[in-house]
Amino acid sequence: MSKNLSKIAKQKKIKYFLISFVDLFGVLRSKLVPAQAIADMQKNGAGFAGFATWLDMTPADTDMFAIPDPDSLIQLPWNKEIGWLASDLWMGGKPVDASPRVMLKKQISMLSKKNLTMKSGVECEYFLISQDGSNIADPRDIQSKPCYDQSALMRRYDLIKEICDSMIEMGWGPYQNDHEDANGQFEMNWDYADCLVTADRHVFFKYMVKSLAEKHGLRATFMPKPFQNLTGNGCHAHISVWTEKNNKFLDNGDRYGLSKVAYNFLGGIMKLARPLSAFFNPTINSYRRINAPPTKSGASWSPSSISYSGNNRTHMIRIPDPGRFELRLMDGSVNPYLLQAGIIAAGLNGLNNKLDPGEPLTCNMYEDYKNYPNLAKLPNEIDEAIKELEDSKEITEAFGEQVIKSYVKLKNLEINDFFKEESFDKNSPVTDWEKNNTLDC
Ligand SMILES: [Mg+2]
């Protein structure tokens, strides 16, 4: 018996619910529903016109319903009257295949056939910027190596504390907050969890940071590369796969503490990194961060080639500790559900085909890349990534032909829209089109 939201509303004095969902482009959409109507909405869902969102529907399609998952309920720490809910999309009595949360659940269920679950944590970097997006918000944050700058961090104490206090209250287990490698850039870390929980929290985190930043007179952006000369916003993920209680990635006998299962899973991600870039780096602006020219701080902290290593941040995959690895490919515009879903799909391909990722590289990839001319490179621009996705048998099989076709079609419309107005050059300033379409990603 699932939780009764109407009862919970009375107990917790919730007056309104935000019944929300994320579309294929990662846009968070909602209806604000008074508590007196929640019983019916919990059962039948909140109605939406699918065509009005990024889901490849037509204006003639019937209503689409967002059915909230009561387990995802969050009472907004900064406004207790409101309860936030993540939802799955349904249409004509069936789940919508192109609903990203449904796509993730499908991958979770595929993985569960092997009695496995994935746990993950995400590191969502963001900038605090001026209202018009033209500059960072703090004019004194000008060091060329600003990473971990205590003064710049503490000038934002009121906001950072409110976000961190909120995470404590919600039980997420936050454990550190810092100023990152770009001027105006911050990161806050909380505990890893089951991948669906992490995906819902990732969606909520972005909403929370933007909302609380606004409350403090600031603007927050997760845009992959809002400023051409500064390090971009990554969204690294730490991955492990478990049976009920055991971490199946852990093998203390291995040099990095990873099991055969982990290397196979990792091998799948290496093999499918190019097509999956279309999910992991989904915006035109994403490709200013991938294969990036050097930044003001001296490093881009983002990958260019498909390689893995031990505790070495210059590779696409880093193994920082026994029993898990970090995928450093994704950026702040990644759809939180497709991030997790893409990793599982690739990992399953690796497990099923017992893929061997080969020997790790231990070099400084930012300097030594010229010594590895045969190493596979990541896509250099969005159209290359979309074409890879379109041609990927494996990803099409994992997600279904129609979903991939829809995604490719919508992304191509977006790409055409950009090239009507602009051209893409990583060495020139970020265009107005990118800012208008990505600052609030
Ligand atoms: Mg970081």
Residues whose N, C-alpha, C, O or C-beta is under 5 A from the ligand:
A	BS01	MG	E187
